[in-house]
Amino acid sequence: MISLVLGGIRSGKSAWAEQQFKSNSELKPVYIATAKASDEEMSQRIAHHRSLRKASFETHELDYSKEVLSLVVLRYAAKKQPILVECMSTWLGWWLCTNKSVDQQLLDIQQQSAALLASLDELDSDVVIVSNEVGLGLVSDNAMGRRFADELGRLNQALAAKADKVVFVSAGLPLVLKE
């Protein structure tokens, strides 16, 4: 089963997603972390998430210089391990912050997104994908912010179309959008 968990920053979406694995699995689930510690505040966020999940997950921190998310997902799915991907918005942000032209960034995002979506068709294990919902706020005052919101909105829609279940979390409360 593929589940997509959406919500704002600090909405409780990550905690809710992690709870889905507490009693549903014989195998230890893998937590595919997409965040990179680019500054002290981000390092603290990552440490906070690590402390919450403790030893209940095997953690795989995505190495963008060597790995492609879709192939990492398929590798763990081949072992029948339940998978939590946290979080598509940080994954997308990484692609938008490469030292490439905007056109090349968007092409890379399209290719990587297509590969991830195709990999979901091949899964034989449960996958929960977490992503931010950024379309409820203000329109950004700069081109990069608008590109991020546009691309994340497109990606979330494509993931929701593939997902068996979609949940929106706000203030720690889940609202099932698709089941």
VMD Tcl script that builds the backbone (N, CA, C; Angstrom):
set m [mol new atoms 537]
animate dup $m
set s [atomselect $m all]
$s set {name element resname resid chain x y z} {
  {N N MET 1 A 0.840 -1.176 0.000}
  {CA C MET 1 A 0.000 0.000 0.000}
  {C C MET 1 A 0.888 1.244 0.000}
  {N N ILE 2 A 0.509 2.210 -0.785}
  {CA C ILE 2 A 1.213 3.489 -0.859}
  {C C ILE 2 A 0.355 4.539 -0.170}
  {N N SER 3 A 0.945 5.217 0.804}
  {CA C SER 3 A 0.249 6.297 1.507}
  {C C SER 3 A 1.034 7.585 1.337}
  {N N LEU 4 A 0.310 8.674 1.156}
  {CA C LEU 4 A 0.902 10.007 1.086}
  {C C LEU 4 A 0.376 10.799 2.268}
  {N N VAL 5 A 1.286 11.379 3.034}
  {CA C VAL 5 A 0.915 12.180 4.199}
  {C C VAL 5 A 1.356 13.615 3.939}
  {N N LEU 6 A 0.391 14.503 3.869}
  {CA C LEU 6 A 0.632 15.918 3.592}
  {C C LEU 6 A 0.359 16.754 4.834}
  {N N GLY 7 A 1.002 17.887 4.930}
  {CA C GLY 7 A 0.733 18.823 6.013}
  {C C GLY 7 A 1.736 19.954 5.971}
  {N N GLY 8 A 1.492 20.946 6.770}
  {CA C GLY 8 A 2.399 22.083 6.853}
  {C C GLY 8 A 3.591 21.774 7.740}
  {N N ILE 9 A 4.481 22.737 7.849}
  {CA C ILE 9 A 5.644 22.599 8.722}
  {C C ILE 9 A 5.156 22.509 10.164}
  {N N ARG 10 A 5.697 21.518 10.892}
  {CA C ARG 10 A 5.336 21.272 12.296}
  {C C ARG 10 A 3.840 20.984 12.487}
  {N N SER 11 A 3.230 20.390 11.493}
  {CA C SER 11 A 1.803 20.057 11.560}
  {C C SER 11 A 1.540 18.754 12.296}
  {N N GLY 12 A 2.591 17.949 12.500}
  {CA C GLY 12 A 2.417 16.629 13.091}
  {C C GLY 12 A 2.414 15.522 12.053}
  {N N LYS 13 A 2.659 15.864 10.795}
  {CA C LYS 13 A 2.602 14.865 9.719}
  {C C LYS 13 A 3.667 13.785 9.888}
  {N N SER 14 A 4.869 14.157 10.305}
  {CA C SER 14 A 5.942 13.173 10.459}
  {C C SER 14 A 5.626 12.191 11.577}
  {N N ALA 15 A 5.197 12.707 12.714}
  {CA C ALA 15 A 4.850 11.831 13.839}
  {C C ALA 15 A 3.710 10.898 13.458}
  {N N TRP 16 A 2.715 11.425 12.751}
  {CA C TRP 16 A 1.589 10.589 12.332}
  {C C TRP 16 A 2.073 9.498 11.375}
  {N N ALA 17 A 2.933 9.863 10.430}
  {CA C ALA 17 A 3.455 8.887 9.467}
  {C C ALA 17 A 4.252 7.797 10.178}
  {N N GLU 18 A 5.090 8.183 11.130}
  {CA C GLU 18 A 5.889 7.207 11.862}
  {C C GLU 18 A 5.010 6.248 12.654}
  {N N GLN 19 A 3.910 6.743 13.197}
  {CA C GLN 19 A 2.995 5.900 13.971}
  {C C GLN 19 A 2.376 4.790 13.124}
  {N N GLN 20 A 2.323 4.964 11.833}
  {CA C GLN 20 A 1.717 3.955 10.966}
  {C C GLN 20 A 2.521 2.662 10.959}
  {N N PHE 21 A 3.761 2.719 11.420}
  {CA C PHE 21 A 4.632 1.551 11.409}
  {C C PHE 21 A 4.772 0.892 12.773}
  {N N LYS 22 A 4.156 1.431 13.796}
  {CA C LYS 22 A 4.373 0.931 15.155}
  {C C LYS 22 A 3.961 -0.524 15.335}
  {N N SER 23 A 2.856 -0.929 14.738}
  {CA C SER 23 A 2.388 -2.298 14.973}
  {C C SER 23 A 2.071 -3.047 13.686}
  {N N ASN 24 A 2.379 -2.449 12.562}
  {CA C ASN 24 A 1.958 -3.044 11.298}
  {C C ASN 24 A 3.016 -3.895 10.618}
  {N N SER 25 A 4.151 -4.109 11.222}
  {CA C SER 25 A 5.225 -4.732 10.469}
  {C C SER 25 A 6.001 -5.748 11.287}
  {N N GLU 26 A 6.347 -6.844 10.631}
  {CA C GLU 26 A 7.246 -7.816 11.234}
  {C C GLU 26 A 8.692 -7.387 11.010}
  {N N LEU 27 A 8.948 -6.734 9.889}
  {CA C LEU 27 A 10.283 -6.243 9.564}
  {C C LEU 27 A 10.459 -4.818 10.074}
  {N N LYS 28 A 11.681 -4.495 10.437}
  {CA C LYS 28 A 11.973 -3.129 10.865}
  {C C LYS 28 A 11.834 -2.205 9.658}
  {N N PRO 29 A 11.007 -1.171 9.763}
  {CA C PRO 29 A 10.847 -0.262 8.626}
  {C C PRO 29 A 12.097 0.584 8.409}
  {N N VAL 30 A 12.282 0.996 7.168}
  {CA C VAL 30 A 13.404 1.865 6.834}
  {C C VAL 30 A 12.888 3.285 6.669}
  {N N TYR 31 A 13.621 4.216 7.217}
  {CA C TYR 31 A 13.312 5.641 7.161}
  {C C TYR 31 A 14.297 6.245 6.175}
  {N N ILE 32 A 13.817 6.612 4.990}
  {CA C ILE 32 A 14.675 7.245 3.993}
  {C C ILE 32 A 14.588 8.746 4.209}
  {N N ALA 33 A 15.669 9.300 4.737}
  {CA C ALA 33 A 15.720 10.722 5.080}
  {C C ALA 33 A 16.317 11.501 3.915}
  {N N THR 34 A 15.603 12.528 3.479}
  {CA C THR 34 A 16.063 13.307 2.329}
  {C C THR 34 A 16.720 14.627 2.725}
  {N N ALA 35 A 16.670 14.982 3.999}
  {CA C ALA 35 A 17.203 16.277 4.439}
  {C C ALA 35 A 18.721 16.239 4.546}
  {N N LYS 36 A 19.321 17.362 4.277}
  {CA C LYS 36 A 20.759 17.563 4.438}
  {C C LYS 36 A 20.975 18.687 5.442}
  {N N ALA 37 A 21.963 18.501 6.302}
  {CA C ALA 37 A 22.273 19.512 7.315}
  {C C ALA 37 A 23.086 20.633 6.676}
  {N N SER 38 A 22.403 21.634 6.189}
  {CA C SER 38 A 23.072 22.738 5.501}
  {C C SER 38 A 23.435 23.888 6.445}
  {N N ASP 39 A 22.856 23.885 7.644}
  {CA C ASP 39 A 23.173 24.908 8.641}
  {C C ASP 39 A 22.833 24.359 10.026}
  {N N GLU 40 A 23.113 25.126 11.060}
  {CA C GLU 40 A 22.914 24.660 12.434}
  {C C GLU 40 A 21.445 24.364 12.735}
  {N N GLU 41 A 20.556 25.220 12.273}
  {CA C GLU 41 A 19.125 25.010 12.539}
  {C C GLU 41 A 18.648 23.712 11.893}
  {N N MET 42 A 19.092 23.435 10.670}
  {CA C MET 42 A 18.692 22.201 9.999}
  {C C MET 42 A 19.304 20.993 10.703}
  {N N SER 43 A 20.512 21.126 11.196}
  {CA C SER 43 A 21.139 20.053 11.973}
  {C C SER 43 A 20.304 19.733 13.208}
  {N N GLN 44 A 19.781 20.768 13.855}
  {CA C GLN 44 A 18.933 20.560 15.031}
  {C C GLN 44 A 17.623 19.878 14.653}
  {N N ARG 45 A 17.039 20.256 13.534}
  {CA C ARG 45 A 15.806 19.602 13.070}
  {C C ARG 45 A 16.042 18.116 12.818}
  {N N ILE 46 A 17.141 17.812 12.145}
  {CA C ILE 46 A 17.469 16.418 11.846}
  {C C ILE 46 A 17.686 15.647 13.141}
  {N N ALA 47 A 18.426 16.224 14.084}
  {CA C ALA 47 A 18.663 15.574 15.378}
  {C C ALA 47 A 17.349 15.333 16.112}
  {N N HIS 48 A 16.440 16.293 16.052}
  {CA C HIS 48 A 15.127 16.146 16.691}
  {C C HIS 48 A 14.373 14.960 16.089}
  {N N HIS 49 A 14.333 14.868 14.770}
  {CA C HIS 49 A 13.645 13.744 14.119}
  {C C HIS 49 A 14.307 12.411 14.469}
  {N N ARG 50 A 15.637 12.382 14.507}
  {CA C ARG 50 A 16.350 11.149 14.880}
  {C C ARG 50 A 15.966 10.708 16.287}
  {N N SER 51 A 15.911 11.667 17.214}
  {CA C SER 51 A 15.603 11.314 18.602}
  {C C SER 51 A 14.179 10.789 18.748}
  {N N LEU 52 A 13.266 11.272 17.933}
  {CA C LEU 52 A 11.880 10.809 18.016}
  {C C LEU 52 A 11.726 9.373 17.529}
  {N N ARG 53 A 12.428 9.033 16.477}
  {CA C ARG 53 A 12.255 7.681 15.930}
  {C C ARG 53 A 13.170 6.665 16.593}
  {N N LYS 54 A 14.232 7.119 17.242}
  {CA C LYS 54 A 15.175 6.279 17.984}
  {C C LYS 54 A 15.541 5.028 17.197}
  {N N ALA 55 A 15.356 3.874 17.815}
  {CA C ALA 55 A 15.773 2.620 17.179}
  {C C ALA 55 A 14.624 1.907 16.479}
  {N N SER 56 A 13.472 2.548 16.387}
  {CA C SER 56 A 12.321 1.863 15.792}
  {C C SER 56 A 12.397 1.780 14.270}
  {N N PHE 57 A 13.331 2.512 13.671}
  {CA C PHE 57 A 13.518 2.497 12.221}
  {C C PHE 57 A 14.983 2.246 11.889}
  {N N GLU 58 A 15.210 1.582 10.781}
  {CA C GLU 58 A 16.530 1.600 10.161}
  {C C GLU 58 A 16.573 2.901 9.367}
  {N N THR 59 A 17.616 3.680 9.510}
  {CA C THR 59 A 17.678 4.976 8.828}
  {C C THR 59 A 18.639 4.927 7.651}
  {N N HIS 60 A 18.172 5.439 6.535}
  {CA C HIS 60 A 19.004 5.591 5.337}
  {C C HIS 60 A 18.968 7.064 4.958}
  {N N GLU 61 A 20.095 7.738 5.119}
  {CA C GLU 61 A 20.168 9.151 4.748}
  {C C GLU 61 A 20.624 9.243 3.299}
  {N N LEU 62 A 19.767 9.800 2.471}
  {CA C LEU 62 A 20.011 9.862 1.035}
  {C C LEU 62 A 21.273 10.657 0.732}
  {N N ASP 63 A 22.168 10.055 -0.024}
  {CA C ASP 63 A 23.397 10.718 -0.467}
  {C C ASP 63 A 23.185 11.143 -1.916}
  {N N TYR 64 A 22.867 12.407 -2.097}
  {CA C TYR 64 A 22.515 12.913 -3.424}
  {C C TYR 64 A 23.654 12.788 -4.431}
  {N N SER 65 A 24.893 12.723 -3.961}
  {CA C SER 65 A 26.020 12.629 -4.891}
  {C C SER 65 A 26.171 11.225 -5.470}
  {N N LYS 66 A 25.553 10.227 -4.834}
  {CA C LYS 66 A 25.730 8.841 -5.269}
  {C C LYS 66 A 24.428 8.094 -5.527}
  {N N GLU 67 A 23.309 8.605 -5.044}
  {CA C GLU 67 A 22.075 7.817 -5.057}
  {C C GLU 67 A 20.921 8.556 -5.715}
  {N N VAL 68 A 19.994 7.764 -6.208}
  {CA C VAL 68 A 18.750 8.275 -6.771}
  {C C VAL 68 A 17.631 7.726 -5.892}
  {N N LEU 69 A 16.721 8.584 -5.455}
  {CA C LEU 69 A 15.673 8.182 -4.516}
  {C C LEU 69 A 14.887 6.973 -5.008}
  {N N SER 70 A 14.502 6.955 -6.273}
  {CA C SER 70 A 13.692 5.843 -6.783}
  {C C SER 70 A 14.412 4.508 -6.630}
  {N N LEU 71 A 15.715 4.481 -6.857}
  {CA C LEU 71 A 16.469 3.227 -6.740}
  {C C LEU 71 A 16.642 2.809 -5.286}
  {N N VAL 72 A 16.784 3.766 -4.393}
  {CA C VAL 72 A 16.871 3.446 -2.964}
  {C C VAL 72 A 15.549 2.834 -2.498}
  {N N VAL 73 A 14.437 3.419 -2.918}
  {CA C VAL 73 A 13.119 2.876 -2.568}
  {C C VAL 73 A 12.997 1.446 -3.078}
  {N N LEU 74 A 13.364 1.209 -4.318}
  {CA C LEU 74 A 13.264 -0.141 -4.892}
  {C C LEU 74 A 14.176 -1.134 -4.175}
  {N N ARG 75 A 15.347 -0.700 -3.752}
  {CA C ARG 75 A 16.276 -1.592 -3.053}
  {C C ARG 75 A 15.647 -2.117 -1.765}
  {N N TYR 76 A 15.048 -1.231 -0.986}
  {CA C TYR 76 A 14.427 -1.675 0.267}
  {C C TYR 76 A 13.127 -2.428 0.014}
  {N N ALA 77 A 12.394 -2.036 -1.003}
  {CA C ALA 77 A 11.150 -2.740 -1.332}
  {C C ALA 77 A 11.442 -4.178 -1.744}
  {N N ALA 78 A 12.574 -4.413 -2.400}
  {CA C ALA 78 A 12.951 -5.768 -2.800}
  {C C ALA 78 A 13.148 -6.664 -1.581}
  {N N LYS 79 A 13.509 -6.066 -0.450}
  {CA C LYS 79 A 13.665 -6.815 0.802}
  {C C LYS 79 A 12.334 -6.937 1.544}
  {N N LYS 80 A 11.281 -6.381 0.956}
  {CA C LYS 80 A 9.931 -6.369 1.541}
  {C C LYS 80 A 9.857 -5.514 2.808}
  {N N GLN 81 A 10.828 -4.623 2.973}
  {CA C GLN 81 A 10.827 -3.743 4.138}
  {C C GLN 81 A 9.813 -2.629 3.964}
  {N N PRO 82 A 9.034 -2.326 4.995}
  {CA C PRO 82 A 8.182 -1.133 4.942}
  {C C PRO 82 A 9.074 0.108 4.851}
  {N N ILE 83 A 8.604 1.117 4.136}
  {CA C ILE 83 A 9.431 2.285 3.840}
  {C C ILE 83 A 8.697 3.567 4.211}
  {N N LEU 84 A 9.427 4.469 4.859}
  {CA C LEU 84 A 8.943 5.826 5.107}
  {C C LEU 84 A 9.905 6.780 4.412}
  {N N VAL 85 A 9.402 7.575 3.486}
  {CA C VAL 85 A 10.214 8.584 2.805}
  {C C VAL 85 A 9.865 9.931 3.413}
  {N N GLU 86 A 10.871 10.576 3.990}
  {CA C GLU 86 A 10.673 11.850 4.702}
  {C C GLU 86 A 11.688 12.851 4.185}
  {N N CYS 87 A 11.458 13.764 3.436}
  {CA C CYS 87 A 10.206 14.342 3.029}
  {C C CYS 87 A 10.411 14.837 1.599}
  {N N MET 88 A 9.379 14.804 0.807}
  {CA C MET 88 A 9.490 15.173 -0.605}
  {C C MET 88 A 9.812 16.653 -0.797}
  {N N SER 89 A 9.402 17.488 0.113}
  {CA C SER 89 A 9.694 18.920 -0.044}
  {C C SER 89 A 11.184 19.209 0.136}
  {N N THR 90 A 11.859 18.512 1.065}
  {CA C THR 90 A 13.301 18.720 1.189}
  {C C THR 90 A 14.036 18.096 0.007}
  {N N TRP 91 A 13.518 16.980 -0.490}
  {CA C TRP 91 A 14.091 16.350 -1.688}
  {C C TRP 91 A 14.005 17.313 -2.872}
  {N N LEU 92 A 12.836 17.888 -3.078}
  {CA C LEU 92 A 12.648 18.838 -4.172}
  {C C LEU 92 A 13.528 20.074 -3.980}
  {N N GLY 93 A 13.602 20.556 -2.756}
  {CA C GLY 93 A 14.435 21.719 -2.470}
  {C C GLY 93 A 15.891 21.487 -2.827}
  {N N TRP 94 A 16.375 20.268 -2.585}
  {CA C TRP 94 A 17.753 19.959 -2.943}
  {C C TRP 94 A 17.952 20.127 -4.449}
  {N N TRP 95 A 17.026 19.614 -5.242}
  {CA C TRP 95 A 17.151 19.720 -6.703}
  {C C TRP 95 A 17.087 21.169 -7.169}
  {N N LEU 96 A 16.329 21.991 -6.478}
  {CA C LEU 96 A 16.236 23.401 -6.870}
  {C C LEU 96 A 17.437 24.228 -6.417}
  {N N CYS 97 A 18.270 23.672 -5.564}
  {CA C CYS 97 A 19.431 24.413 -5.067}
  {C C CYS 97 A 20.749 23.925 -5.667}
  {N N THR 98 A 20.668 23.115 -6.702}
  {CA C THR 98 A 21.905 22.701 -7.369}
  {C C THR 98 A 22.462 23.877 -8.161}
  {N N ASN 99 A 23.720 23.805 -8.482}
  {CA C ASN 99 A 24.368 24.871 -9.259}
  {C C ASN 99 A 24.180 24.625 -10.751}
  {N N LYS 100 A 22.941 24.510 -11.154}
  {CA C LYS 100 A 22.606 24.285 -12.558}
  {C C LYS 100 A 21.658 25.383 -13.002}
  {N N SER 101 A 21.470 25.474 -14.294}
  {CA C SER 101 A 20.503 26.446 -14.805}
  {C C SER 101 A 19.104 26.047 -14.350}
  {N N VAL 102 A 18.210 27.003 -14.325}
  {CA C VAL 102 A 16.821 26.721 -13.942}
  {C C VAL 102 A 16.229 25.662 -14.860}
  {N N ASP 103 A 16.474 25.779 -16.155}
  {CA C ASP 103 A 15.946 24.787 -17.098}
  {C C ASP 103 A 16.465 23.391 -16.783}
  {N N GLN 104 A 17.757 23.280 -16.448}
  {CA C GLN 104 A 18.326 21.967 -16.128}
  {C C GLN 104 A 17.772 21.449 -14.801}
  {N N GLN 105 A 17.597 22.338 -13.819}
  {CA C GLN 105 A 16.996 21.921 -12.551}
  {C C GLN 105 A 15.608 21.339 -12.779}
  {N N LEU 106 A 14.797 22.040 -13.561}
  {CA C LEU 106 A 13.431 21.571 -13.813}
  {C C LEU 106 A 13.431 20.260 -14.585}
  {N N LEU 107 A 14.351 20.098 -15.526}
  {CA C LEU 107 A 14.465 18.839 -16.261}
  {C C LEU 107 A 14.862 17.709 -15.314}
  {N N ASP 108 A 15.839 17.956 -14.441}
  {CA C ASP 108 A 16.246 16.954 -13.450}
  {C C ASP 108 A 15.076 16.575 -12.546}
  {N N ILE 109 A 14.326 17.568 -12.095}
  {CA C ILE 109 A 13.171 17.302 -11.230}
  {C C ILE 109 A 12.146 16.451 -11.960}
  {N N GLN 110 A 11.859 16.782 -13.205}
  {CA C GLN 110 A 10.893 15.997 -13.982}
  {C C GLN 110 A 11.371 14.556 -14.143}
  {N N GLN 111 A 12.649 14.374 -14.458}
  {CA C GLN 111 A 13.186 13.023 -14.649}
  {C C GLN 111 A 13.191 12.235 -13.342}
  {N N GLN 112 A 13.645 12.860 -12.271}
  {CA C GLN 112 A 13.696 12.175 -10.979}
  {C C GLN 112 A 12.293 11.867 -10.450}
  {N N SER 113 A 11.369 12.796 -10.639}
  {CA C SER 113 A 9.979 12.568 -10.214}
  {C C SER 113 A 9.364 11.426 -11.002}
  {N N ALA 114 A 9.584 11.408 -12.314}
  {CA C ALA 114 A 9.048 10.332 -13.158}
  {C C ALA 114 A 9.615 8.980 -12.737}
  {N N ALA 115 A 10.907 8.936 -12.424}
  {CA C ALA 115 A 11.525 7.689 -11.979}
  {C C ALA 115 A 10.933 7.228 -10.651}
  {N N LEU 116 A 10.726 8.160 -9.731}
  {CA C LEU 116 A 10.129 7.805 -8.444}
  {C C LEU 116 A 8.708 7.287 -8.635}
  {N N LEU 117 A 7.919 7.995 -9.421}
  {CA C LEU 117 A 6.536 7.574 -9.658}
  {C C LEU 117 A 6.493 6.202 -10.322}
  {N N ALA 118 A 7.383 5.940 -11.264}
  {CA C ALA 118 A 7.438 4.625 -11.916}
  {C C ALA 118 A 7.842 3.545 -10.920}
  {N N SER 119 A 8.753 3.872 -10.009}
  {CA C SER 119 A 9.188 2.878 -9.021}
  {C C SER 119 A 8.041 2.464 -8.105}
  {N N LEU 120 A 7.105 3.367 -7.867}
  {CA C LEU 120 A 5.975 3.041 -6.991}
  {C C LEU 120 A 5.101 1.945 -7.585}
  {N N ASP 121 A 5.097 1.823 -8.907}
  {CA C ASP 121 A 4.326 0.762 -9.560}
  {C C ASP 121 A 4.938 -0.612 -9.339}
  {N N GLU 122 A 6.197 -0.663 -8.955}
  {CA C GLU 122 A 6.921 -1.929 -8.824}
  {C C GLU 122 A 7.030 -2.414 -7.382}
  {N N LEU 123 A 6.444 -1.715 -6.456}
  {CA C LEU 123 A 6.641 -2.025 -5.043}
  {C C LEU 123 A 5.826 -3.216 -4.584}
  {N N ASP 124 A 6.447 -3.955 -3.661}
  {CA C ASP 124 A 5.757 -5.055 -3.010}
  {C C ASP 124 A 5.871 -4.895 -1.492}
  {N N SER 125 A 5.953 -3.654 -1.051}
  {CA C SER 125 A 5.993 -3.377 0.384}
  {C C SER 125 A 5.246 -2.078 0.643}
  {N N ASP 126 A 4.884 -1.877 1.900}
  {CA C ASP 126 A 4.168 -0.653 2.258}
  {C C ASP 126 A 5.121 0.537 2.238}
  {N N VAL 127 A 4.633 1.641 1.682}
  {CA C VAL 127 A 5.424 2.866 1.605}
  {C C VAL 127 A 4.565 4.027 2.084}
  {N N VAL 128 A 5.124 4.829 2.975}
  {CA C VAL 128 A 4.492 6.069 3.403}
  {C C VAL 128 A 5.417 7.200 2.971}
  {N N ILE 129 A 4.871 8.135 2.213}
  {CA C ILE 129 A 5.637 9.268 1.701}
  {C C ILE 129 A 5.109 10.528 2.374}
  {N N VAL 130 A 6.008 11.307 2.936}
  {CA C VAL 130 A 5.642 12.541 3.624}
  {C C VAL 130 A 6.025 13.726 2.743}
  {N N SER 131 A 5.146 14.723 2.693}
  {CA C SER 131 A 5.439 15.930 1.924}
  {C C SER 131 A 4.732 17.123 2.548}
  {N N ASN 132 A 5.335 18.274 2.390}
  {CA C ASN 132 A 4.689 19.500 2.852}
  {C C ASN 132 A 3.626 19.943 1.867}
  {N N GLU 133 A 2.596 20.550 2.390}
  {CA C GLU 133 A 1.593 21.233 1.566}
  {C C GLU 133 A 1.890 22.711 1.696}
  {N N VAL 134 A 2.373 23.302 0.622}
  {CA C VAL 134 A 2.748 24.717 0.665}
  {C C VAL 134 A 1.771 25.586 -0.106}
  {N N GLY 135 A 0.746 25.002 -0.660}
  {CA C GLY 135 A -0.194 25.754 -1.483}
  {C C GLY 135 A -1.270 26.490 -0.714}
  {N N LEU 136 A -1.205 26.475 0.598}
  {CA C LEU 136 A -2.231 27.139 1.399}
  {C C LEU 136 A -1.795 28.516 1.887}
  {N N GLY 137 A -0.557 28.879 1.590}
  {CA C GLY 137 A -0.028 30.151 2.073}
  {C C GLY 137 A 0.029 31.199 0.987}
  {N N LEU 138 A 0.831 32.191 1.240}
  {CA C LEU 138 A 0.998 33.295 0.298}
  {C C LEU 138 A 1.808 32.854 -0.915}
  {N N VAL 139 A 1.592 33.513 -2.026}
  {CA C VAL 139 A 2.427 33.305 -3.200}
  {C C VAL 139 A 3.764 33.980 -2.919}
  {N N SER 140 A 4.848 33.259 -3.168}
  {CA C SER 140 A 6.179 33.785 -2.884}
  {C C SER 140 A 6.455 35.054 -3.680}
  {N N ASP 141 A 7.291 35.898 -3.104}
  {CA C ASP 141 A 7.653 37.143 -3.784}
  {C C ASP 141 A 8.874 36.975 -4.691}
  {N N ASN 142 A 9.376 35.726 -4.818}
  {CA C ASN 142 A 10.532 35.527 -5.697}
  {C C ASN 142 A 10.333 34.292 -6.573}
  {N N ALA 143 A 11.060 34.262 -7.671}
  {CA C ALA 143 A 10.882 33.214 -8.680}
  {C C ALA 143 A 11.188 31.823 -8.130}
  {N N MET 144 A 12.239 31.692 -7.332}
  {CA C MET 144 A 12.581 30.377 -6.801}
  {C C MET 144 A 11.488 29.852 -5.874}
  {N N GLY 145 A 10.966 30.703 -5.020}
  {CA C GLY 145 A 9.877 30.304 -4.126}
  {C C GLY 145 A 8.642 29.873 -4.895}
  {N N ARG 146 A 8.324 30.593 -5.951}
  {CA C ARG 146 A 7.163 30.218 -6.777}
  {C C ARG 146 A 7.422 28.905 -7.518}
  {N N ARG 147 A 8.657 28.725 -8.015}
  {CA C ARG 147 A 9.013 27.469 -8.690}
  {C C ARG 147 A 8.869 26.299 -7.728}
  {N N PHE 148 A 9.372 26.494 -6.497}
  {CA C PHE 148 A 9.277 25.443 -5.485}
  {C C PHE 148 A 7.820 25.071 -5.232}
  {N N ALA 149 A 6.976 26.053 -4.988}
  {CA C ALA 149 A 5.556 25.786 -4.713}
  {C C ALA 149 A 4.884 25.115 -5.904}
  {N N ASP 150 A 5.174 25.588 -7.108}
  {CA C ASP 150 A 4.579 24.995 -8.312}
  {C C ASP 150 A 5.008 23.542 -8.483}
  {N N GLU 151 A 6.311 23.294 -8.375}
  {CA C GLU 151 A 6.820 21.932 -8.587}
  {C C GLU 151 A 6.357 20.987 -7.483}
  {N N LEU 152 A 6.328 21.471 -6.242}
  {CA C LEU 152 A 5.861 20.612 -5.152}
  {C C LEU 152 A 4.374 20.317 -5.310}
  {N N GLY 153 A 3.602 21.301 -5.727}
  {CA C GLY 153 A 2.181 21.062 -5.975}
  {C C GLY 153 A 1.972 20.003 -7.044}
  {N N ARG 154 A 2.743 20.084 -8.128}
  {CA C ARG 154 A 2.642 19.075 -9.199}
  {C C ARG 154 A 3.045 17.692 -8.692}
  {N N LEU 155 A 4.151 17.651 -7.948}
  {CA C LEU 155 A 4.631 16.375 -7.421}
  {C C LEU 155 A 3.621 15.776 -6.448}
  {N N ASN 156 A 3.093 16.581 -5.541}
  {CA C ASN 156 A 2.100 16.077 -4.590}
  {C C ASN 156 A 0.866 15.538 -5.305}
  {N N GLN 157 A 0.425 16.221 -6.349}
  {CA C GLN 157 A -0.733 15.736 -7.108}
  {C C GLN 157 A -0.430 14.395 -7.769}
  {N N ALA 158 A 0.753 14.256 -8.341}
  {CA C ALA 158 A 1.125 12.995 -8.990}
  {C C ALA 158 A 1.245 11.870 -7.966}
  {N N LEU 159 A 1.832 12.163 -6.811}
  {CA C LEU 159 A 1.931 11.157 -5.750}
  {C C LEU 159 A 0.553 10.772 -5.231}
  {N N ALA 160 A -0.322 11.750 -5.062}
  {CA C ALA 160 A -1.683 11.471 -4.586}
  {C C ALA 160 A -2.438 10.589 -5.574}
  {N N ALA 161 A -2.218 10.801 -6.859}
  {CA C ALA 161 A -2.882 9.975 -7.870}
  {C C ALA 161 A -2.416 8.522 -7.781}
  {N N LYS 162 A -1.147 8.293 -7.436}
  {CA C LYS 162 A -0.595 6.938 -7.308}
  {C C LYS 162 A -0.957 6.290 -5.974}
  {N N ALA 163 A -1.161 7.102 -4.964}
  {CA C ALA 163 A -1.340 6.588 -3.604}
  {C C ALA 163 A -2.684 5.896 -3.424}
  {N N ASP 164 A -2.664 4.873 -2.575}
  {CA C ASP 164 A -3.900 4.204 -2.175}
  {C C ASP 164 A -4.611 5.008 -1.095}
  {N N LYS 165 A -3.806 5.726 -0.308}
  {CA C LYS 165 A -4.352 6.511 0.801}
  {C C LYS 165 A -3.632 7.852 0.845}
  {N N VAL 166 A -4.391 8.925 1.059}
  {CA C VAL 166 A -3.816 10.263 1.215}
  {C C VAL 166 A -4.411 10.869 2.479}
  {N N VAL 167 A -3.528 11.359 3.351}
  {CA C VAL 167 A -3.943 11.937 4.624}
  {C C VAL 167 A -3.345 13.336 4.734}
  {N N PHE 168 A -4.162 14.281 5.141}
  {CA C PHE 168 A -3.703 15.645 5.420}
  {C C PHE 168 A -3.686 15.803 6.932}
  {N N VAL 169 A -2.552 16.238 7.481}
  {CA C VAL 169 A -2.421 16.410 8.927}
  {C C VAL 169 A -2.282 17.893 9.239}
  {N N SER 170 A -3.121 18.361 10.150}
  {CA C SER 170 A -3.059 19.740 10.623}
  {C C SER 170 A -3.236 19.725 12.135}
  {N N ALA 171 A -2.365 20.427 12.839}
  {CA C ALA 171 A -2.413 20.482 14.305}
  {C C ALA 171 A -2.412 19.082 14.916}
  {N N GLY 172 A -1.692 18.159 14.268}
  {CA C GLY 172 A -1.588 16.796 14.758}
  {C C GLY 172 A -2.788 15.919 14.472}
  {N N LEU 173 A -3.781 16.464 13.796}
  {CA C LEU 173 A -5.007 15.717 13.525}
  {C C LEU 173 A -5.056 15.281 12.067}
  {N N PRO 174 A -5.264 13.981 11.817}
  {CA C PRO 174 A -5.308 13.490 10.447}
  {C C PRO 174 A -6.696 13.635 9.830}
  {N N LEU 175 A -6.709 14.038 8.584}
  {CA C LEU 175 A -7.934 14.092 7.796}
  {C C LEU 175 A -7.692 13.234 6.563}
  {N N VAL 176 A -8.429 12.147 6.429}
  {CA C VAL 176 A -8.248 11.242 5.296}
  {C C VAL 176 A -8.903 11.864 4.064}
  {N N LEU 177 A -8.097 12.071 3.025}
  {CA C LEU 177 A -8.583 12.648 1.772}
  {C C LEU 177 A -8.910 11.575 0.745}
  {N N LYS 178 A -8.226 10.447 0.841}
  {CA C LYS 178 A -8.417 9.353 -0.121}
  {C C LYS 178 A -8.143 8.042 0.591}
  {N N GLU 179 A -9.032 7.074 0.371}
  {CA C GLU 179 A -8.817 5.757 0.980}
  {C C GLU 179 A -9.403 4.689 0.103}
}
mol reanalyze $m
mol bondsrecalc $m
mol representation Tube
mol addrep $m
